[in-house]
Amino acid sequence: MSHVPAPSGDSPFQPAHAPRDEAPQFVLPLVARIERGAPPARTDALETAARAVLVLLGDERAHGDGEWAEAVRNWEDARIRKVVRRARGAEWRRAEALPGITVTGKSAEVRVFPPIPLDGWPKELAKLQVSGTELDDPEPPVAADPAQPVLWLNPDLEMSAGKAMAQAGHGAQLAWWALSEAERTAWRDAGFALSVRTAGTADWARLTGGGLPLVRDAGFTEIAPGSCTVVADHPALR
């Protein structure tokens, strides 16, 4: 499987000006199914969004001469933007009719679509709301399995569910880029098993200083530019 490497130099999530800013900007759309009477649990939604990004990155259509490959290359050549919108009922059915992949968690469903130009949203997705996506966990999530990848969220940042889903997707992507082909294959064969958890305050400095992939947000929404949002703790990278 061919692989497009991560851009060199500054992080593609950082606001510092770089040549990739001169390239046409693309965005990876993700749509979360949030039915009024049965919303998903927050942690499951974050984990499902992260796995959806990985499923697209590992899909054969995203590589080589695949039908999505050019769009993925264009997206990776610019800032790595992801936008999460929500849908229910007929909105969700219209979203499912578009080319993409639906990934299902315990309670969450997230559909990921091939990248599109920043101002080129299909009408079926452009109508969907991007703000106000708030979700809760009915019970505190269990401790993360240290044998599996963990995407650690910054304990000092408040993010909406949609924003946190996008950040978890960023962290998963950075981990994917950092792995060898064999390690990516093993992760894919394991169904992209992962956990998303909020780090303990005392652990955050250790995590951010340990050389693991770190997401620095570009600051387009909700949080300040350059904020550290996620550490991607994959066992193969420790």
NORPEHU-V750369 format. One record per backbone hydrogen bond with DSSP energy under -0.5 kcal/mol. NH is the residue of the N-H (numbers start at 0). CO is the residue of the C=O. E is the energy in kcal/mol with one decimal. If there is no record, write none. Layout:
<<NH;CO;E> <NH;CO;E>>
This chain:
<<4;2;-0.6> <13;10;-1.4> <20;17;-2.4> <21;18;-1.9> <22;18;-0.5> <22;19;-0.6> <26;115;-2.7> <27;80;-2.5> <28;26;-0.7> <29;82;-2.5> <30;110;-2.7> <31;84;-3.0> <32;108;-2.8> <33;31;-0.7> <33;86;-2.6> <34;37;-0.6> <37;34;-0.7> <41;135;-1.1> <44;40;-2.2> <45;41;-2.3> <46;42;-2.5> <47;43;-2.5> <48;44;-2.3> <49;45;-2.1> <50;46;-2.3> <51;47;-2.1> <52;48;-1.9> <53;49;-1.7> <54;50;-2.8> <55;51;-2.1> <56;52;-2.4> <57;53;-2.3> <58;54;-0.6> <58;55;-1.1> <61;58;-2.1> <62;59;-1.3> <65;62;-2.8> <67;60;-2.4> <68;60;-0.8> <68;65;-1.2> <69;65;-0.5> <71;67;-2.3> <72;68;-2.6> <73;69;-2.6> <74;70;-2.1> <75;71;-2.6> <76;72;-1.6> <77;73;-0.5> <77;74;-1.0> <79;11;-1.0> <80;25;-0.6> <80;78;-1.8> <82;27;-2.0> <84;29;-2.7> <84;82;-0.5> <85;128;-1.8> <86;31;-2.3> <90;87;-1.8> <91;87;-0.6> <92;88;-1.9> <93;89;-2.3> <94;90;-2.1> <95;91;-2.5> <96;92;-0.9> <97;94;-1.4> <100;111;-2.5> <102;100;-0.5> <102;109;-3.3> <104;107;-3.3> <109;102;-2.6> <110;30;-2.8> <111;100;-2.8> <111;109;-0.5> <112;28;-2.1> <115;26;-2.4> <117;24;-2.5> <119;116;-2.6> <124;121;-1.4> <125;121;-3.0> <126;122;-1.2> <127;124;-1.4> <128;85;-0.5> <133;131;-1.2> <137;135;-0.6> <145;143;-0.7> <147;144;-2.0> <148;192;-0.6> <149;232;-2.2> <150;194;-3.0> <151;149;-0.8> <151;230;-2.8> <152;150;-0.5> <152;196;-2.9> <153;228;-2.2> <156;153;-1.2> <158;156;-0.6> <160;132;-1.5> <161;132;-0.9> <163;159;-2.7> <164;160;-2.3> <165;161;-1.9> <166;162;-2.3> <167;163;-2.5> <168;164;-2.0> <169;165;-2.0> <170;166;-2.4> <171;167;-2.4> <172;168;-2.1> <173;169;-2.4> <174;170;-2.1> <175;171;-2.3> <176;172;-2.5> <177;173;-1.6> <178;174;-0.9> <178;175;-0.9> <183;179;-2.6> <184;180;-2.5> <185;181;-2.2> <186;182;-2.0> <187;183;-2.7> <188;184;-2.7> <189;185;-1.2> <190;187;-1.9> <191;186;-2.7> <194;148;-1.8> <196;150;-1.9> <198;152;-2.3> <198;196;-0.5> <202;199;-0.9> <203;199;-1.4> <204;200;-0.6> <206;202;-2.5> <207;203;-2.7> <208;204;-1.3> <209;206;-1.0> <211;206;-0.6> <212;231;-0.6> <214;229;-2.8> <215;213;-0.5> <216;214;-0.5> <216;226;-2.8> <222;220;-2.5> <225;216;-3.2> <226;223;-1.8> <228;214;-2.2> <228;226;-0.6> <229;214;-0.7> <230;151;-2.1> <231;212;-2.7> <232;149;-2.9> <232;230;-0.9> <233;231;-1.0> <236;233;-2.4> <237;233;-0.5> <237;234;-1.0>>
